[in-house]
Amino acid sequence: MDKKVLLSSAAVEKRIAELGDELNRFYRGCELTVIAVLNGGMFFAVDLARRLDFPVWMDSVAVSSYVNDKSSGKLFFRCCPKLPVSGRHILLVDDVLD
């Protein structure tokens, strides 16, 4: 399989920095819980959280909608958040929304 680079690492890092700046402005004075959807969103969530200059809590969930290589249209939680989510600002980070 041939690999084709769609975005350079520099372009990705630049966009993460821009998103971090936007989140810093929006959540100034707040705490945020960043929840990565495993496994795809994990590295992006960590890279983004490193750019934030306010208190950040990290958590993760593992979900699936696939049964026998087909989406069932329903989410199955294999691992739920460990931190409480009620009343908190939550940023859910996933790699592919389908």
C-alpha positions in Angstrom: 0.0 0.0 0.0 1.4 3.4 -1.0 1.4 6.1 1.6 0.3 9.6 0.5 1.0 12.5 2.8 -2.1 14.6 3.1 -0.8 17.1 5.6 2.7 17.8 6.8 3.5 17.4 10.4 4.2 21.1 10.5 0.7 21.8 9.2 -0.8 19.6 11.8 1.2 21.2 14.6 0.2 24.6 13.4 -3.5 23.8 13.4 -3.2 22.2 16.9 -1.6 25.5 18.1 -4.4 27.5 16.5 -7.0 25.3 18.2 -5.2 25.6 21.5 -5.3 29.4 21.2 -9.0 29.3 20.4 -9.7 27.1 23.4 -7.6 29.3 25.6 -9.7 32.3 24.7 -13.0 30.4 25.0 -12.3 28.6 28.3 -10.3 31.4 30.0 -11.0 31.1 33.8 -12.6 27.6 33.5 -11.5 24.1 34.0 -11.9 21.6 31.2 -12.1 17.9 31.0 -10.7 16.5 27.7 -12.0 13.1 26.9 -10.2 11.1 24.2 -12.1 8.5 22.3 -9.7 5.6 22.3 -7.6 4.7 20.5 -7.6 7.2 17.6 -8.2 10.4 19.5 -5.6 9.8 22.2 -2.4 11.4 20.7 -4.3 14.4 19.3 -6.0 15.0 22.6 -2.7 15.0 24.5 -1.0 17.2 21.9 -3.9 19.7 22.2 -4.1 19.6 26.0 -0.4 20.5 26.1 -1.3 23.8 24.4 -3.9 24.8 27.0 -2.9 27.3 29.7 -5.7 26.6 32.2 -6.5 23.6 34.4 -7.2 20.5 32.3 -8.3 17.0 33.4 -7.7 14.1 31.0 -9.9 11.1 30.6 -10.9 8.6 28.0 -13.7 6.4 26.7 -13.7 3.4 24.4 -16.7 3.0 22.2 -17.6 1.0 19.2 -20.5 1.0 16.8 -19.3 -1.9 14.7 -20.5 -5.5 14.7 -18.9 -7.8 12.1 -17.2 -4.9 10.3 -20.5 -3.0 9.8 -21.8 -0.1 11.8 -24.8 -1.0 13.9 -25.8 2.6 14.3 -25.6 2.1 18.1 -22.8 3.0 20.4 -21.4 0.3 22.7 -19.3 1.7 25.6 -16.4 -0.7 26.3 -14.9 1.8 28.8 -16.7 4.8 30.3 -15.2 8.0 31.7 -13.6 7.6 35.1 -14.1 11.3 36.0 -17.5 12.8 36.7 -18.9 14.7 33.7 -22.0 16.3 35.2 -21.6 20.1 35.5 -18.2 20.1 33.8 -17.0 21.6 30.6 -16.2 18.6 28.3 -14.2 18.5 25.1 -14.6 15.2 23.4 -11.7 14.3 21.0 -12.1 11.6 18.4 -10.2 10.7 15.2 -13.1 9.8 12.9 -16.8 10.6 13.5 -18.9 8.0 11.8 
